[in-house]
Amino acid sequence: MTEDGIKVVARNRKAQHEYFLDDRFEAGLVLRGTEIKSIRAGQVSLQEAYVVMEAGEAWLLGAHVAPYEPASSANHDPTRKRKLLLHRRELAKIHREIRQKGYTLVPTRMYLKQGRAKLEIALAKGKRKYDKRRQIKEREAERQVERALSRRR
């Protein structure tokens, strides 16, 4: 557990590399009983996950929540479509940004907050290949500076 009763269950590291992330939103998830048990056990993957807007609602697609072993007969579909719970104003803002500015919605992390599963989603714009290369060069330069400073001490 970290501060504020938040326990991070899964991160989408690929999103940071593939997209420029702008506004972030906290969304609740509509889950089944066996899904929340798997999430609490940390059996979640957001690598292939994405968010779509349909009929004014946000849906999480492609997220893999592993089946909960003790509930063999009443288990859920691991990659089923899950509804996201957001405020009406947030949904309107997201819909407007996606339509006008060419943004997409990307899940960045899933966490437990006061016993409830939450998903952090971000408005994202795709990076070009040269943007990714520049970011890698900057990261390498920072590492070299850190190594040089640690040797001096």
Chimera marker file (.cmm) of the C-alpha trace (Angstrom):
<marker_set name="trace">
<marker id="1" x="0.000" y="0.000" z="0.000" r="1" g="1" b="0" radius="0.5"/>
<marker id="2" x="1.141" y="3.505" z="-0.755" r="1" g="1" b="0" radius="0.5"/>
<marker id="3" x="-0.195" y="6.776" z="0.546" r="1" g="1" b="0" radius="0.5"/>
<marker id="4" x="-3.944" y="7.467" z="0.405" r="1" g="1" b="0" radius="0.5"/>
<marker id="5" x="-4.771" y="3.743" z="0.477" r="1" g="1" b="0" radius="0.5"/>
<marker id="6" x="-3.776" y="3.214" z="-3.178" r="1" g="1" b="0" radius="0.5"/>
<marker id="7" x="-2.269" y="-0.088" z="-4.322" r="1" g="1" b="0" radius="0.5"/>
<marker id="8" x="-1.173" y="-0.166" z="-7.975" r="1" g="1" b="0" radius="0.5"/>
<marker id="9" x="-2.133" y="-3.512" z="-9.523" r="1" g="1" b="0" radius="0.5"/>
<marker id="10" x="-1.079" y="-3.036" z="-13.178" r="1" g="1" b="0" radius="0.5"/>
<marker id="11" x="0.712" y="-0.445" z="-15.303" r="1" g="1" b="0" radius="0.5"/>
<marker id="12" x="0.729" y="0.094" z="-19.038" r="1" g="1" b="0" radius="0.5"/>
<marker id="13" x="4.374" y="1.014" z="-19.651" r="1" g="1" b="0" radius="0.5"/>
<marker id="14" x="3.908" y="0.683" z="-23.400" r="1" g="1" b="0" radius="0.5"/>
<marker id="15" x="1.515" y="3.673" z="-23.372" r="1" g="1" b="0" radius="0.5"/>
<marker id="16" x="4.255" y="6.020" z="-22.127" r="1" g="1" b="0" radius="0.5"/>
<marker id="17" x="6.502" y="4.938" z="-25.001" r="1" g="1" b="0" radius="0.5"/>
<marker id="18" x="3.887" y="4.939" z="-27.779" r="1" g="1" b="0" radius="0.5"/>
<marker id="19" x="1.911" y="8.118" z="-26.929" r="1" g="1" b="0" radius="0.5"/>
<marker id="20" x="2.141" y="11.682" z="-25.653" r="1" g="1" b="0" radius="0.5"/>
<marker id="21" x="-0.148" y="11.551" z="-22.591" r="1" g="1" b="0" radius="0.5"/>
<marker id="22" x="-2.206" y="14.660" z="-21.758" r="1" g="1" b="0" radius="0.5"/>
<marker id="23" x="-5.229" y="14.814" z="-19.443" r="1" g="1" b="0" radius="0.5"/>
<marker id="24" x="-5.726" y="11.896" z="-17.073" r="1" g="1" b="0" radius="0.5"/>
<marker id="25" x="-9.005" y="10.696" z="-15.608" r="1" g="1" b="0" radius="0.5"/>
<marker id="26" x="-9.888" y="8.279" z="-12.820" r="1" g="1" b="0" radius="0.5"/>
<marker id="27" x="-12.629" y="5.846" z="-13.826" r="1" g="1" b="0" radius="0.5"/>
<marker id="28" x="-14.437" y="3.197" z="-11.852" r="1" g="1" b="0" radius="0.5"/>
<marker id="29" x="-15.016" y="-0.229" z="-13.357" r="1" g="1" b="0" radius="0.5"/>
<marker id="30" x="-18.159" y="-2.342" z="-13.555" r="1" g="1" b="0" radius="0.5"/>
<marker id="31" x="-16.884" y="-5.790" z="-12.548" r="1" g="1" b="0" radius="0.5"/>
<marker id="32" x="-18.148" y="-9.238" z="-11.662" r="1" g="1" b="0" radius="0.5"/>
<marker id="33" x="-17.296" y="-10.929" z="-8.368" r="1" g="1" b="0" radius="0.5"/>
<marker id="34" x="-14.556" y="-13.167" z="-9.700" r="1" g="1" b="0" radius="0.5"/>
<marker id="35" x="-12.953" y="-10.257" z="-11.578" r="1" g="1" b="0" radius="0.5"/>
<marker id="36" x="-12.391" y="-8.138" z="-8.482" r="1" g="1" b="0" radius="0.5"/>
<marker id="37" x="-10.828" y="-11.122" z="-6.729" r="1" g="1" b="0" radius="0.5"/>
<marker id="38" x="-8.387" y="-11.609" z="-9.605" r="1" g="1" b="0" radius="0.5"/>
<marker id="39" x="-7.612" y="-7.875" z="-9.635" r="1" g="1" b="0" radius="0.5"/>
<marker id="40" x="-6.890" y="-7.917" z="-5.898" r="1" g="1" b="0" radius="0.5"/>
<marker id="41" x="-4.510" y="-10.825" z="-6.549" r="1" g="1" b="0" radius="0.5"/>
<marker id="42" x="-2.750" y="-8.686" z="-9.196" r="1" g="1" b="0" radius="0.5"/>
<marker id="43" x="-3.631" y="-10.918" z="-12.143" r="1" g="1" b="0" radius="0.5"/>
<marker id="44" x="-4.263" y="-8.107" z="-14.639" r="1" g="1" b="0" radius="0.5"/>
<marker id="45" x="-2.600" y="-7.062" z="-17.899" r="1" g="1" b="0" radius="0.5"/>
<marker id="46" x="-3.215" y="-3.718" z="-19.619" r="1" g="1" b="0" radius="0.5"/>
<marker id="47" x="-0.706" y="-4.244" z="-22.456" r="1" g="1" b="0" radius="0.5"/>
<marker id="48" x="-3.254" y="-4.725" z="-25.242" r="1" g="1" b="0" radius="0.5"/>
<marker id="49" x="-6.019" y="-2.673" z="-23.622" r="1" g="1" b="0" radius="0.5"/>
<marker id="50" x="-7.695" y="0.389" z="-25.093" r="1" g="1" b="0" radius="0.5"/>
<marker id="51" x="-10.784" y="2.499" z="-24.403" r="1" g="1" b="0" radius="0.5"/>
<marker id="52" x="-13.602" y="3.282" z="-26.848" r="1" g="1" b="0" radius="0.5"/>
<marker id="53" x="-16.575" y="5.607" z="-26.646" r="1" g="1" b="0" radius="0.5"/>
<marker id="54" x="-19.924" y="4.103" z="-27.638" r="1" g="1" b="0" radius="0.5"/>
<marker id="55" x="-23.283" y="5.849" z="-27.243" r="1" g="1" b="0" radius="0.5"/>
<marker id="56" x="-21.872" y="8.365" z="-24.773" r="1" g="1" b="0" radius="0.5"/>
<marker id="57" x="-20.266" y="5.704" z="-22.554" r="1" g="1" b="0" radius="0.5"/>
<marker id="58" x="-16.645" y="4.595" z="-22.154" r="1" g="1" b="0" radius="0.5"/>
<marker id="59" x="-15.720" y="0.907" z="-22.481" r="1" g="1" b="0" radius="0.5"/>
<marker id="60" x="-12.478" y="-0.889" z="-21.689" r="1" g="1" b="0" radius="0.5"/>
<marker id="61" x="-11.531" y="-3.463" z="-24.332" r="1" g="1" b="0" radius="0.5"/>
<marker id="62" x="-8.644" y="-5.898" z="-24.491" r="1" g="1" b="0" radius="0.5"/>
<marker id="63" x="-7.687" y="-5.817" z="-20.811" r="1" g="1" b="0" radius="0.5"/>
<marker id="64" x="-6.884" y="-9.297" z="-19.548" r="1" g="1" b="0" radius="0.5"/>
<marker id="65" x="-8.166" y="-10.181" z="-16.066" r="1" g="1" b="0" radius="0.5"/>
<marker id="66" x="-7.120" y="-13.758" z="-15.379" r="1" g="1" b="0" radius="0.5"/>
<marker id="67" x="-9.829" y="-16.233" z="-14.340" r="1" g="1" b="0" radius="0.5"/>
<marker id="68" x="-10.098" y="-16.699" z="-10.569" r="1" g="1" b="0" radius="0.5"/>
<marker id="69" x="-9.001" y="-20.287" z="-9.885" r="1" g="1" b="0" radius="0.5"/>
<marker id="70" x="-11.196" y="-21.127" z="-6.830" r="1" g="1" b="0" radius="0.5"/>
<marker id="71" x="-14.364" y="-20.171" z="-8.767" r="1" g="1" b="0" radius="0.5"/>
<marker id="72" x="-13.970" y="-22.661" z="-11.587" r="1" g="1" b="0" radius="0.5"/>
<marker id="73" x="-17.618" y="-22.918" z="-12.662" r="1" g="1" b="0" radius="0.5"/>
<marker id="74" x="-18.706" y="-19.281" z="-12.240" r="1" g="1" b="0" radius="0.5"/>
<marker id="75" x="-15.697" y="-17.661" z="-13.873" r="1" g="1" b="0" radius="0.5"/>
<marker id="76" x="-15.684" y="-14.668" z="-16.231" r="1" g="1" b="0" radius="0.5"/>
<marker id="77" x="-14.373" y="-14.187" z="-19.762" r="1" g="1" b="0" radius="0.5"/>
<marker id="78" x="-10.804" y="-12.829" z="-19.284" r="1" g="1" b="0" radius="0.5"/>
<marker id="79" x="-10.979" y="-10.222" z="-22.069" r="1" g="1" b="0" radius="0.5"/>
<marker id="80" x="-14.624" y="-9.207" z="-21.903" r="1" g="1" b="0" radius="0.5"/>
<marker id="81" x="-15.808" y="-5.643" z="-22.541" r="1" g="1" b="0" radius="0.5"/>
<marker id="82" x="-15.999" y="-3.643" z="-19.265" r="1" g="1" b="0" radius="0.5"/>
<marker id="83" x="-17.924" y="-0.430" z="-18.708" r="1" g="1" b="0" radius="0.5"/>
<marker id="84" x="-16.070" y="2.548" z="-17.230" r="1" g="1" b="0" radius="0.5"/>
<marker id="85" x="-17.756" y="4.849" z="-14.752" r="1" g="1" b="0" radius="0.5"/>
<marker id="86" x="-17.023" y="8.541" z="-15.339" r="1" g="1" b="0" radius="0.5"/>
<marker id="87" x="-18.856" y="11.782" z="-14.586" r="1" g="1" b="0" radius="0.5"/>
<marker id="88" x="-21.017" y="13.192" z="-17.360" r="1" g="1" b="0" radius="0.5"/>
<marker id="89" x="-18.793" y="16.284" z="-17.749" r="1" g="1" b="0" radius="0.5"/>
<marker id="90" x="-15.689" y="14.101" z="-18.063" r="1" g="1" b="0" radius="0.5"/>
<marker id="91" x="-17.373" y="11.950" z="-20.714" r="1" g="1" b="0" radius="0.5"/>
<marker id="92" x="-18.393" y="15.068" z="-22.644" r="1" g="1" b="0" radius="0.5"/>
<marker id="93" x="-14.863" y="16.507" z="-22.505" r="1" g="1" b="0" radius="0.5"/>
<marker id="94" x="-13.302" y="13.210" z="-23.610" r="1" g="1" b="0" radius="0.5"/>
<marker id="95" x="-15.780" y="12.836" z="-26.475" r="1" g="1" b="0" radius="0.5"/>
<marker id="96" x="-15.117" y="16.415" z="-27.634" r="1" g="1" b="0" radius="0.5"/>
<marker id="97" x="-11.304" y="15.978" z="-27.548" r="1" g="1" b="0" radius="0.5"/>
<marker id="98" x="-11.419" y="12.667" z="-29.414" r="1" g="1" b="0" radius="0.5"/>
<marker id="99" x="-13.637" y="14.066" z="-32.174" r="1" g="1" b="0" radius="0.5"/>
<marker id="100" x="-11.835" y="17.371" z="-32.720" r="1" g="1" b="0" radius="0.5"/>
<marker id="101" x="-8.159" y="16.937" z="-31.940" r="1" g="1" b="0" radius="0.5"/>
<marker id="102" x="-7.441" y="13.359" z="-32.939" r="1" g="1" b="0" radius="0.5"/>
<marker id="103" x="-6.799" y="12.026" z="-29.471" r="1" g="1" b="0" radius="0.5"/>
<marker id="104" x="-7.309" y="8.450" z="-28.350" r="1" g="1" b="0" radius="0.5"/>
<marker id="105" x="-8.002" y="7.019" z="-24.896" r="1" g="1" b="0" radius="0.5"/>
<marker id="106" x="-5.359" y="4.805" z="-23.341" r="1" g="1" b="0" radius="0.5"/>
<marker id="107" x="-5.457" y="3.022" z="-19.958" r="1" g="1" b="0" radius="0.5"/>
<marker id="108" x="-2.264" y="3.850" z="-18.037" r="1" g="1" b="0" radius="0.5"/>
<marker id="109" x="-2.685" y="1.987" z="-14.743" r="1" g="1" b="0" radius="0.5"/>
<marker id="110" x="-5.156" y="0.013" z="-12.648" r="1" g="1" b="0" radius="0.5"/>
<marker id="111" x="-5.177" y="0.335" z="-8.896" r="1" g="1" b="0" radius="0.5"/>
<marker id="112" x="-7.196" y="-0.323" z="-5.767" r="1" g="1" b="0" radius="0.5"/>
<marker id="113" x="-8.367" y="2.755" z="-3.912" r="1" g="1" b="0" radius="0.5"/>
<marker id="114" x="-10.178" y="2.188" z="-0.625" r="1" g="1" b="0" radius="0.5"/>
<marker id="115" x="-11.013" y="-1.347" z="-1.720" r="1" g="1" b="0" radius="0.5"/>
<marker id="116" x="-12.433" y="-0.367" z="-5.108" r="1" g="1" b="0" radius="0.5"/>
<marker id="117" x="-10.811" y="-1.009" z="-8.482" r="1" g="1" b="0" radius="0.5"/>
<marker id="118" x="-10.028" y="2.158" z="-10.437" r="1" g="1" b="0" radius="0.5"/>
<marker id="119" x="-8.547" y="2.690" z="-13.860" r="1" g="1" b="0" radius="0.5"/>
<marker id="120" x="-6.490" y="5.719" z="-14.811" r="1" g="1" b="0" radius="0.5"/>
<marker id="121" x="-7.086" y="6.641" z="-18.435" r="1" g="1" b="0" radius="0.5"/>
<marker id="122" x="-5.326" y="9.345" z="-20.403" r="1" g="1" b="0" radius="0.5"/>
<marker id="123" x="-6.046" y="11.335" z="-23.532" r="1" g="1" b="0" radius="0.5"/>
<marker id="124" x="-3.143" y="10.426" z="-25.796" r="1" g="1" b="0" radius="0.5"/>
<marker id="125" x="-1.710" y="11.432" z="-29.119" r="1" g="1" b="0" radius="0.5"/>
<marker id="126" x="0.477" y="8.965" z="-31.044" r="1" g="1" b="0" radius="0.5"/>
<marker id="127" x="4.227" y="9.512" z="-31.215" r="1" g="1" b="0" radius="0.5"/>
<marker id="128" x="6.156" y="9.388" z="-34.448" r="1" g="1" b="0" radius="0.5"/>
<marker id="129" x="9.203" y="7.175" z="-34.779" r="1" g="1" b="0" radius="0.5"/>
<marker id="130" x="11.600" y="10.134" z="-34.434" r="1" g="1" b="0" radius="0.5"/>
<marker id="131" x="9.838" y="11.224" z="-31.211" r="1" g="1" b="0" radius="0.5"/>
<marker id="132" x="10.458" y="7.773" z="-29.739" r="1" g="1" b="0" radius="0.5"/>
<marker id="133" x="14.111" y="7.863" z="-30.795" r="1" g="1" b="0" radius="0.5"/>
<marker id="134" x="14.589" y="11.313" z="-29.248" r="1" g="1" b="0" radius="0.5"/>
<marker id="135" x="13.065" y="10.128" z="-25.971" r="1" g="1" b="0" radius="0.5"/>
<marker id="136" x="15.418" y="7.120" z="-25.869" r="1" g="1" b="0" radius="0.5"/>
<marker id="137" x="18.437" y="9.389" z="-26.525" r="1" g="1" b="0" radius="0.5"/>
<marker id="138" x="17.390" y="11.752" z="-23.708" r="1" g="1" b="0" radius="0.5"/>
<marker id="139" x="16.953" y="8.841" z="-21.313" r="1" g="1" b="0" radius="0.5"/>
<marker id="140" x="20.404" y="7.453" z="-22.201" r="1" g="1" b="0" radius="0.5"/>
<marker id="141" x="21.989" y="10.899" z="-21.726" r="1" g="1" b="0" radius="0.5"/>
<marker id="142" x="20.399" y="11.200" z="-18.259" r="1" g="1" b="0" radius="0.5"/>
<marker id="143" x="21.735" y="7.763" z="-17.305" r="1" g="1" b="0" radius="0.5"/>
<marker id="144" x="25.252" y="8.698" z="-18.403" r="1" g="1" b="0" radius="0.5"/>
<marker id="145" x="25.124" y="11.894" z="-16.337" r="1" g="1" b="0" radius="0.5"/>
<marker id="146" x="23.938" y="9.909" z="-13.300" r="1" g="1" b="0" radius="0.5"/>
<marker id="147" x="26.766" y="7.382" z="-13.758" r="1" g="1" b="0" radius="0.5"/>
<marker id="148" x="29.343" y="10.156" z="-14.049" r="1" g="1" b="0" radius="0.5"/>
<marker id="149" x="28.031" y="11.855" z="-10.913" r="1" g="1" b="0" radius="0.5"/>
<marker id="150" x="27.992" y="8.598" z="-8.942" r="1" g="1" b="0" radius="0.5"/>
<marker id="151" x="31.637" y="7.902" z="-9.908" r="1" g="1" b="0" radius="0.5"/>
<marker id="152" x="32.735" y="11.337" z="-8.636" r="1" g="1" b="0" radius="0.5"/>
<marker id="153" x="31.341" y="10.652" z="-5.176" r="1" g="1" b="0" radius="0.5"/>
<link id1="1" id2="2" r="1" g="1" b="0" radius="0.2"/>
<link id1="2" id2="3" r="1" g="1" b="0" radius="0.2"/>
<link id1="3" id2="4" r="1" g="1" b="0" radius="0.2"/>
<link id1="4" id2="5" r="1" g="1" b="0" radius="0.2"/>
<link id1="5" id2="6" r="1" g="1" b="0" radius="0.2"/>
<link id1="6" id2="7" r="1" g="1" b="0" radius="0.2"/>
<link id1="7" id2="8" r="1" g="1" b="0" radius="0.2"/>
<link id1="8" id2="9" r="1" g="1" b="0" radius="0.2"/>
<link id1="9" id2="10" r="1" g="1" b="0" radius="0.2"/>
<link id1="10" id2="11" r="1" g="1" b="0" radius="0.2"/>
<link id1="11" id2="12" r="1" g="1" b="0" radius="0.2"/>
<link id1="12" id2="13" r="1" g="1" b="0" radius="0.2"/>
<link id1="13" id2="14" r="1" g="1" b="0" radius="0.2"/>
<link id1="14" id2="15" r="1" g="1" b="0" radius="0.2"/>
<link id1="15" id2="16" r="1" g="1" b="0" radius="0.2"/>
<link id1="16" id2="17" r="1" g="1" b="0" radius="0.2"/>
<link id1="17" id2="18" r="1" g="1" b="0" radius="0.2"/>
<link id1="18" id2="19" r="1" g="1" b="0" radius="0.2"/>
<link id1="19" id2="20" r="1" g="1" b="0" radius="0.2"/>
<link id1="20" id2="21" r="1" g="1" b="0" radius="0.2"/>
<link id1="21" id2="22" r="1" g="1" b="0" radius="0.2"/>
<link id1="22" id2="23" r="1" g="1" b="0" radius="0.2"/>
<link id1="23" id2="24" r="1" g="1" b="0" radius="0.2"/>
<link id1="24" id2="25" r="1" g="1" b="0" radius="0.2"/>
<link id1="25" id2="26" r="1" g="1" b="0" radius="0.2"/>
<link id1="26" id2="27" r="1" g="1" b="0" radius="0.2"/>
<link id1="27" id2="28" r="1" g="1" b="0" radius="0.2"/>
<link id1="28" id2="29" r="1" g="1" b="0" radius="0.2"/>
<link id1="29" id2="30" r="1" g="1" b="0" radius="0.2"/>
<link id1="30" id2="31" r="1" g="1" b="0" radius="0.2"/>
<link id1="31" id2="32" r="1" g="1" b="0" radius="0.2"/>
<link id1="32" id2="33" r="1" g="1" b="0" radius="0.2"/>
<link id1="33" id2="34" r="1" g="1" b="0" radius="0.2"/>
<link id1="34" id2="35" r="1" g="1" b="0" radius="0.2"/>
<link id1="35" id2="36" r="1" g="1" b="0" radius="0.2"/>
<link id1="36" id2="37" r="1" g="1" b="0" radius="0.2"/>
<link id1="37" id2="38" r="1" g="1" b="0" radius="0.2"/>
<link id1="38" id2="39" r="1" g="1" b="0" radius="0.2"/>
<link id1="39" id2="40" r="1" g="1" b="0" radius="0.2"/>
<link id1="40" id2="41" r="1" g="1" b="0" radius="0.2"/>
<link id1="41" id2="42" r="1" g="1" b="0" radius="0.2"/>
<link id1="42" id2="43" r="1" g="1" b="0" radius="0.2"/>
<link id1="43" id2="44" r="1" g="1" b="0" radius="0.2"/>
<link id1="44" id2="45" r="1" g="1" b="0" radius="0.2"/>
<link id1="45" id2="46" r="1" g="1" b="0" radius="0.2"/>
<link id1="46" id2="47" r="1" g="1" b="0" radius="0.2"/>
<link id1="47" id2="48" r="1" g="1" b="0" radius="0.2"/>
<link id1="48" id2="49" r="1" g="1" b="0" radius="0.2"/>
<link id1="49" id2="50" r="1" g="1" b="0" radius="0.2"/>
<link id1="50" id2="51" r="1" g="1" b="0" radius="0.2"/>
<link id1="51" id2="52" r="1" g="1" b="0" radius="0.2"/>
<link id1="52" id2="53" r="1" g="1" b="0" radius="0.2"/>
<link id1="53" id2="54" r="1" g="1" b="0" radius="0.2"/>
<link id1="54" id2="55" r="1" g="1" b="0" radius="0.2"/>
<link id1="55" id2="56" r="1" g="1" b="0" radius="0.2"/>
<link id1="56" id2="57" r="1" g="1" b="0" radius="0.2"/>
<link id1="57" id2="58" r="1" g="1" b="0" radius="0.2"/>
<link id1="58" id2="59" r="1" g="1" b="0" radius="0.2"/>
<link id1="59" id2="60" r="1" g="1" b="0" radius="0.2"/>
<link id1="60" id2="61" r="1" g="1" b="0" radius="0.2"/>
<link id1="61" id2="62" r="1" g="1" b="0" radius="0.2"/>
<link id1="62" id2="63" r="1" g="1" b="0" radius="0.2"/>
<link id1="63" id2="64" r="1" g="1" b="0" radius="0.2"/>
<link id1="64" id2="65" r="1" g="1" b="0" radius="0.2"/>
<link id1="65" id2="66" r="1" g="1" b="0" radius="0.2"/>
<link id1="66" id2="67" r="1" g="1" b="0" radius="0.2"/>
<link id1="67" id2="68" r="1" g="1" b="0" radius="0.2"/>
<link id1="68" id2="69" r="1" g="1" b="0" radius="0.2"/>
<link id1="69" id2="70" r="1" g="1" b="0" radius="0.2"/>
<link id1="70" id2="71" r="1" g="1" b="0" radius="0.2"/>
<link id1="71" id2="72" r="1" g="1" b="0" radius="0.2"/>
<link id1="72" id2="73" r="1" g="1" b="0" radius="0.2"/>
<link id1="73" id2="74" r="1" g="1" b="0" radius="0.2"/>
<link id1="74" id2="75" r="1" g="1" b="0" radius="0.2"/>
<link id1="75" id2="76" r="1" g="1" b="0" radius="0.2"/>
<link id1="76" id2="77" r="1" g="1" b="0" radius="0.2"/>
<link id1="77" id2="78" r="1" g="1" b="0" radius="0.2"/>
<link id1="78" id2="79" r="1" g="1" b="0" radius="0.2"/>
<link id1="79" id2="80" r="1" g="1" b="0" radius="0.2"/>
<link id1="80" id2="81" r="1" g="1" b="0" radius="0.2"/>
<link id1="81" id2="82" r="1" g="1" b="0" radius="0.2"/>
<link id1="82" id2="83" r="1" g="1" b="0" radius="0.2"/>
<link id1="83" id2="84" r="1" g="1" b="0" radius="0.2"/>
<link id1="84" id2="85" r="1" g="1" b="0" radius="0.2"/>
<link id1="85" id2="86" r="1" g="1" b="0" radius="0.2"/>
<link id1="86" id2="87" r="1" g="1" b="0" radius="0.2"/>
<link id1="87" id2="88" r="1" g="1" b="0" radius="0.2"/>
<link id1="88" id2="89" r="1" g="1" b="0" radius="0.2"/>
<link id1="89" id2="90" r="1" g="1" b="0" radius="0.2"/>
<link id1="90" id2="91" r="1" g="1" b="0" radius="0.2"/>
<link id1="91" id2="92" r="1" g="1" b="0" radius="0.2"/>
<link id1="92" id2="93" r="1" g="1" b="0" radius="0.2"/>
<link id1="93" id2="94" r="1" g="1" b="0" radius="0.2"/>
<link id1="94" id2="95" r="1" g="1" b="0" radius="0.2"/>
<link id1="95" id2="96" r="1" g="1" b="0" radius="0.2"/>
<link id1="96" id2="97" r="1" g="1" b="0" radius="0.2"/>
<link id1="97" id2="98" r="1" g="1" b="0" radius="0.2"/>
<link id1="98" id2="99" r="1" g="1" b="0" radius="0.2"/>
<link id1="99" id2="100" r="1" g="1" b="0" radius="0.2"/>
<link id1="100" id2="101" r="1" g="1" b="0" radius="0.2"/>
<link id1="101" id2="102" r="1" g="1" b="0" radius="0.2"/>
<link id1="102" id2="103" r="1" g="1" b="0" radius="0.2"/>
<link id1="103" id2="104" r="1" g="1" b="0" radius="0.2"/>
<link id1="104" id2="105" r="1" g="1" b="0" radius="0.2"/>
<link id1="105" id2="106" r="1" g="1" b="0" radius="0.2"/>
<link id1="106" id2="107" r="1" g="1" b="0" radius="0.2"/>
<link id1="107" id2="108" r="1" g="1" b="0" radius="0.2"/>
<link id1="108" id2="109" r="1" g="1" b="0" radius="0.2"/>
<link id1="109" id2="110" r="1" g="1" b="0" radius="0.2"/>
<link id1="110" id2="111" r="1" g="1" b="0" radius="0.2"/>
<link id1="111" id2="112" r="1" g="1" b="0" radius="0.2"/>
<link id1="112" id2="113" r="1" g="1" b="0" radius="0.2"/>
<link id1="113" id2="114" r="1" g="1" b="0" radius="0.2"/>
<link id1="114" id2="115" r="1" g="1" b="0" radius="0.2"/>
<link id1="115" id2="116" r="1" g="1" b="0" radius="0.2"/>
<link id1="116" id2="117" r="1" g="1" b="0" radius="0.2"/>
<link id1="117" id2="118" r="1" g="1" b="0" radius="0.2"/>
<link id1="118" id2="119" r="1" g="1" b="0" radius="0.2"/>
<link id1="119" id2="120" r="1" g="1" b="0" radius="0.2"/>
<link id1="120" id2="121" r="1" g="1" b="0" radius="0.2"/>
<link id1="121" id2="122" r="1" g="1" b="0" radius="0.2"/>
<link id1="122" id2="123" r="1" g="1" b="0" radius="0.2"/>
<link id1="123" id2="124" r="1" g="1" b="0" radius="0.2"/>
<link id1="124" id2="125" r="1" g="1" b="0" radius="0.2"/>
<link id1="125" id2="126" r="1" g="1" b="0" radius="0.2"/>
<link id1="126" id2="127" r="1" g="1" b="0" radius="0.2"/>
<link id1="127" id2="128" r="1" g="1" b="0" radius="0.2"/>
<link id1="128" id2="129" r="1" g="1" b="0" radius="0.2"/>
<link id1="129" id2="130" r="1" g="1" b="0" radius="0.2"/>
<link id1="130" id2="131" r="1" g="1" b="0" radius="0.2"/>
<link id1="131" id2="132" r="1" g="1" b="0" radius="0.2"/>
<link id1="132" id2="133" r="1" g="1" b="0" radius="0.2"/>
<link id1="133" id2="134" r="1" g="1" b="0" radius="0.2"/>
<link id1="134" id2="135" r="1" g="1" b="0" radius="0.2"/>
<link id1="135" id2="136" r="1" g="1" b="0" radius="0.2"/>
<link id1="136" id2="137" r="1" g="1" b="0" radius="0.2"/>
<link id1="137" id2="138" r="1" g="1" b="0" radius="0.2"/>
<link id1="138" id2="139" r="1" g="1" b="0" radius="0.2"/>
<link id1="139" id2="140" r="1" g="1" b="0" radius="0.2"/>
<link id1="140" id2="141" r="1" g="1" b="0" radius="0.2"/>
<link id1="141" id2="142" r="1" g="1" b="0" radius="0.2"/>
<link id1="142" id2="143" r="1" g="1" b="0" radius="0.2"/>
<link id1="143" id2="144" r="1" g="1" b="0" radius="0.2"/>
<link id1="144" id2="145" r="1" g="1" b="0" radius="0.2"/>
<link id1="145" id2="146" r="1" g="1" b="0" radius="0.2"/>
<link id1="146" id2="147" r="1" g="1" b="0" radius="0.2"/>
<link id1="147" id2="148" r="1" g="1" b="0" radius="0.2"/>
<link id1="148" id2="149" r="1" g="1" b="0" radius="0.2"/>
<link id1="149" id2="150" r="1" g="1" b="0" radius="0.2"/>
<link id1="150" id2="151" r="1" g="1" b="0" radius="0.2"/>
<link id1="151" id2="152" r="1" g="1" b="0" radius="0.2"/>
<link id1="152" id2="153" r="1" g="1" b="0" radius="0.2"/>
</marker_set>
